[in-house]
Amino acid sequence: MKQDLTKLLPIQFPIIQAPMLGVTSPGMVAAVSNEGGLGSLPIGGLSPDAARTLIKATKQLTRKPFAVNLFAHEISSVPRDILQKMWSFLVEFAKSKGYQLDSPSLPEFKFYNHRHQVDMLLEEDIKHVSFTFGNLDNESIKKLHAAGVSLMGTATCLQEAQILESSGIDFIIAQGIEAGGHRGSFLDGELPRIGLFSLLSNILQKCKIPVIAAGGIHHSQSIRAAMELGASGVQIGTPFINSVESQAIPSYKKRLEEATGTDTKLTCAFSGRWARGIINEFMQEVELSGLDIPPYPYQNTLTASLRKMAQAKDDHTMTNLWSGQSLPLQETRSCKDIFLRLLY
């Protein structure tokens, strides 16, 4: 039997704003929470101090509950020659486009995952935590549950959902292949490419904990469809990228208004993890290079400086344009307006 999210979390509407690192601002999170949804603040990969700063900024804008999103990935080693070949390619490619990267030598790699952030979350009295790229370790789950924190894990196939449920996670976020941004997949083997409604049905048949639908949901009709299938709530991201509160550059927002679902594809080019975005020159050139793309977070670090420079110039051809398949979007509006339009 479906359990409505409004009965399980202190929110008025069963809508979660998806955490979108690089796009989501404290203002976006607060705007959604203030309207009765659950805003989500992404801190994946950030240092505890940087994450704390964002949490405090969000608290200044709302007294309503909001979630914090973590990356639950493991960090592996990568052969240095693979990293150097990719970096050398990026330096030359950037130069051909008028961008000067700092040095021909590799950048410094400094990585953080959820284990570095849990204690800080407890200190900040965060009560709702979502995560992606894997499962939390048992110690972190016990710590967070002991503090009364609700946990939401991302699954892209039934097997991942069952792992999350057996670990004691409270909610499953079922991420369909339509979703924009990074895939939450964490099992070895072929990347799951299951549409949301098929995935939702599979998980609901086998799992007893509440399931939140994510991927391609962009208006009230798709929300109702997901809820009719048995979802307890929905998580929505792409429509909020085109909000006033979004940190997306203007040309990124413009592409969201022009593109269609067939203009998006899955790529590892920007971060080393599969993610859906609008096709652009950077994506195509990295894939055509034939080079091994280092896994996340290495590739993400290698491309970071070029993406930052491109964004400073409002150049949508050289930075990631994460987006789901439900395009095009309407013109830029406030988060409040976007949220209220989802209700009717």
Buried (B, 14 or more C-beta within 10 A) or exposed (E): EBBEBBEBBEBEBBBBBBBBBBBBBBBBBBBBBBBBBBBBBBBBBBBBEEBBBBBEBBBEBBEBBBBBBBBBBEBEEBEEEBBEBBBEBBBEBBEEBEBEBEEEEBBEEEBBBBBBBBEBBBEBEBBBBBBBBBBBBEEBBEBBBEEEBBBBBBBBBBBBBBBBBEBEBBBBBBBBBBBBBBBBBBBEEEEBBBEBBEBBBBBBEEBEBBBBBBBBBBEEEBBEBBBEBBBBBBBBBBBBBBBBBBBBBEBBBBBBEEBEBEBBBEBBBBBBBBBBBBBBEBBBBBBEBEBBBBBBBBBBBBBBBBBEBBBEEEBBBBBBBBBBBBBBBEEBBBBBBBBBBBEE
